[in-house]
Amino acid sequence: MINLLKELLLGQDLVIILGFGREGKSTYRLLRKYFPEISIMISDVNLAVNQLEETAADIHLKFSTGVDYQHILGSKAVVFKSPGVKIDANLLHPQSILTSQTNVFIQRYHQQLIGVSGTKGKSTTSSLIFHLLKAGGLDAVLLGNIGIPAFDKLEAVSDKTTIVFELSAHQLQHVKHSPHIAVLLNIFPEHLDYFTSLEAYRDAKLNLYAFQSTEDVLIVPESLLDQVKGGRGEVLSFSQNSDSTTAKLGDQKKFTIAGKQFIFPEIHLKGIHNKLNILAALMAVQQAGIEIPEILQSVSTFRGLPHRLEYVTEKNGVTYYNDSISTIPASAMAAIEALQDVGSLILGGFDRGIDYQELVTYIEKSEIKCVVLLGEAGKRMLSLFTSDFNGQPLIADTLGQAVELATNHTPKGKICLLSPAAASYDQFHNFEHRGDTFKEIVLKIT
């Protein structure tokens, strides 16, 4: 990796780190460790980034902050762009090199990488793949969008390490390299407040496999086969019941991969969507050199991740589930399908202009009688409900009020589900903050 960075920085007088969040800080630490005298410019809208203790003594470091923080892009430099920072390409010097931690890492470790992306399910699937690799006796690391910057794990990576890299659309947007094994789970409308269109978002996702060679592998659901054109890697597909795919779920107890039938062990992940993700994980592990019978039983020891159809507690006959990760309609509908006995549903939050008509129509046809709506997204959903809904949509100002209303209207023996189908940024830092708050509120119910 260091040799690759030396080649990248050869003849360059300036490095710009665009965005100084978790990944930006990780990039800074690595560069400063191995290139102590190179000039670095940290460019971030946050005025306070130049007050951090870890950079205070760096005499080769400067800052560009505030609303015009990207003006520094007019200088010739190697620009490490952090995920989620929307770059003004018009400002970029024509001789600058635009790259990222993700791009450099994939370039260096391509052959050892299992890259996992998708609008939903990528964290759970990445974690399951890592779990199965370890169960199969391989040296493995998990990093990326799951909250672990790739550069932070360099010391744990040898030439024999299998690397599971969770990749978001933001990380993939400008990459020029793809993983050896790519797993693309799904594509739904998401992050349209950042990307200019659904097509732009999808194109970023498709970079997951766009730079593969004929020696590489792409694993996708059957529903995406018509969208994954132009790649050079071998395409392996999975489906719920199609005989033409490499892997097939079939019924709820058995599945088939490459013509061989297996029986599901006990699993803790609920819903057909999770069973399909298990198939994708098993296919990826098989491509990494582990035979499925060796690790199949280890699926039963994987418990899933917080905020993803997470059981919280049972109080007074009502069971509470936290699915705060749900930020789009498709994930909320999948949660309802998975749990079945939903008596009340908490929806809404920050409004990013997503189309909610399909979700509202789905709810109106379901057995759910209580829907509690939050935020601007909730208000817009409210306008879509018709007389076909057998219940009463309710409005709440806070999550605490929403839980109280939902609790009071949930029949005993049924589930109260938080699956918002909206972003959390109106009242919370992120979906984890929202989910943790929900759990705190629920656990205080007497």
Summary of the structure (lengths in Angstrom):
residues: 446
radius of gyration: 23.1
end to end distance: 55.0
largest distance: 69.5
contacts: 1506
relative contact order: 0.08
helix: 38%
strand: 22%
